[in-house]
């Protein structure tokens, strides 16, 4: 309830800044390899439907991506675009901390290319995680492999202390904009 008015104002800003809905809804791979629909504020221009290969390419945000809107730059840097995922947390599809859920196309590709990738789905995906505070956003397969090691470290060493450390480092990430695209 406390966030309702700020979230509505952000949604209005997005709608005024560019054409399309305020929310971006995307199917992502979740807990126990079960797909779910993640909610985010839309930060990119709306694109028409495309082929599987184009969808995989579009699922990876590149540095200086031209699809990012003016409002989207700020929302991504401050991580405010992630706030609607609190709904996913409330309904049990995500947790606050855990490996970030990947778009279905990317998850399928990573599972084909990276050994043991599928095992990262044994915990609920999170809004923030050990990989995010250590590595930031990644686009190359080699970097995703490193990210996977961070995810496995989190799964192996899961604890309240590690969650507290991730929370503190997430605050630093939000304040500095580390790793955003």
C-alpha positions in Angstrom: 0.0 0.0 0.0 2.9 2.4 0.8 4.3 1.9 -2.7 1.0 2.2 -4.6 1.1 6.0 -5.3 4.8 6.0 -6.3 4.3 3.0 -8.5 1.3 4.7 -10.2 3.3 7.8 -10.8 6.2 5.8 -12.3 3.7 4.0 -14.6 2.2 7.3 -15.7 5.7 8.6 -16.5 6.5 5.6 -18.6 3.3 6.0 -20.6 4.0 9.7 -21.2 7.6 9.0 -22.2 6.9 6.4 -24.9 4.1 4.4 -26.5 3.0 1.1 -25.0 2.0 -0.4 -21.6 3.7 0.7 -18.4 4.4 -2.9 -17.4 6.6 -5.4 -19.2 5.5 -9.0 -18.7 7.9 -11.7 -19.8 7.9 -15.5 -19.3 11.0 -16.5 -17.3 12.3 -19.8 -16.0 11.5 -20.2 -12.4 11.7 -22.5 -9.3 11.9 -26.2 -10.2 12.2 -25.3 -13.9 8.6 -24.0 -14.0 8.0 -21.0 -16.2 6.2 -17.9 -14.8 5.5 -14.4 -15.9 7.7 -11.8 -14.4 6.5 -8.2 -14.0 8.8 -5.2 -14.6 8.3 -1.6 -15.5 8.8 -1.2 -19.3 12.1 0.4 -20.1 12.4 -0.2 -23.8 10.4 0.7 -26.9 7.7 -1.9 -27.8 8.7 -4.2 -30.6 6.5 -6.4 -32.7 6.6 -10.2 -32.3 9.6 -11.9 -33.9 11.2 -15.3 -34.6 12.8 -17.5 -32.0 16.3 -16.4 -33.0 15.3 -12.7 -32.9 13.6 -13.2 -29.5 16.8 -14.8 -28.1 18.9 -11.8 -29.5 16.3 -9.3 -28.2 16.3 -10.9 -24.7 20.0 -9.8 -24.2 20.3 -6.1 -23.4 23.5 -4.7 -24.9 25.6 -1.8 -23.7 24.1 1.5 -25.0 21.0 -0.4 -26.4 19.0 1.9 -28.6 15.7 0.3 -27.6 16.0 1.8 -24.0 13.7 4.8 -23.5 14.6 8.1 -21.7 12.6 7.0 -18.6 14.0 3.5 -19.0 17.6 4.7 -18.6 16.8 6.1 -15.1 14.6 3.2 -14.1 17.3 0.7 -15.1 20.2 2.5 -13.4 18.2 3.0 -10.2 16.7 -0.6 -10.5 13.2 0.9 -10.0 12.1 -1.1 -13.0 12.4 -4.2 -10.8 9.8 -3.0 -8.2 6.7 -4.7 -9.8 8.5 -8.0 -9.1 7.4 -7.6 -5.5 4.1 -9.0 -6.7 5.9 -12.1 -8.0 7.5 -12.4 -4.5 4.1 -12.0 -2.8 2.5 -14.8 -4.8 5.5 -17.1 -4.2 7.0 -17.2 -7.7 10.2 -15.4 -6.6 12.0 -14.5 -3.5 13.8 -11.2 -2.7 17.2 -12.9 -3.0 18.3 -15.7 -5.3 19.5 -16.3 -8.9 17.9 -13.9 -11.3 15.3 -15.6 -13.5 16.2 -15.7 -17.2 14.0 -15.3 -20.2 12.8 -18.7 -21.5 14.8 -18.3 -24.8 18.0 -17.5 -22.9 17.5 -20.2 -20.2 17.0 -22.9 -22.9 20.1 -21.7 -24.8 22.2 -21.6 -21.6 21.0 -25.1 -20.6 22.2 -26.4 -24.0 25.6 -24.6 -23.7 26.5 -24.7 -20.0 26.8 -27.9 -18.0 24.7 -28.0 -14.9 22.9 -24.7 -15.7 19.5 -26.4 -15.0 20.5 -26.9 -11.3 20.2 -23.1 -10.6 16.4 -23.7 -10.6 16.5 -25.6 -7.4 15.9 -22.4 -5.5 13.4 -19.6 -6.1 14.7 -16.9 -8.4 15.3 -13.5 -6.8 15.0 -9.8 -7.4 18.6 -9.5 -6.5 21.4 -12.1 -6.0 25.0 -12.8 -5.4 25.8 -12.7 -9.1 24.1 -9.3 -9.5 26.1 -7.6 -6.7 29.4 -9.2 -7.9 29.1 -9.1 -11.6 26.3 -6.9 -12.8 24.5 -7.4 -16.1 26.1 -9.9 -18.6 25.5 -10.6 -22.3 28.3 -13.0 -23.4 28.1 -16.8 -22.8 31.5 -16.8 -21.0 30.2 -14.2 -18.6 27.0 -16.2 -18.0 29.2 -19.1 -17.1 30.9 -17.0 -14.5 27.5 -15.8 -13.3 26.5 -19.4 -12.9 29.4 -20.0 -10.5 28.1 -17.0 -8.4 24.6 -18.6 -8.5 26.0 -21.9 -7.3 28.0 -20.3 -4.6 24.8 -18.7 -3.3 22.9 -22.0 -3.5 25.7 -23.8 -1.6 26.2 -21.2 1.1 22.6 -20.0 1.5 22.2 -18.3 4.9 20.7 -15.3 6.6 24.2 -13.7 6.8 24.8 -14.1 3.0 21.3 -12.7 2.4 22.1 -9.7 4.6 25.4 -9.1 2.8 23.6 -9.3 -0.6 21.0 -6.8 0.7 23.7 -4.4 1.8 25.6 -4.7 -1.5 22.3 -4.3 -3.4 21.8 -0.9 -1.7 25.3 0.0 -2.9 24.5 -1.2 -6.4 21.4 0.9 -6.5 23.2 4.0 -5.4 26.1 3.6 -7.8 24.3 2.1 -10.8 26.9 -0.7 -11.0 26.2 -3.3 -13.7 23.2 -1.6 -15.2 22.4 -1.6 -18.9 
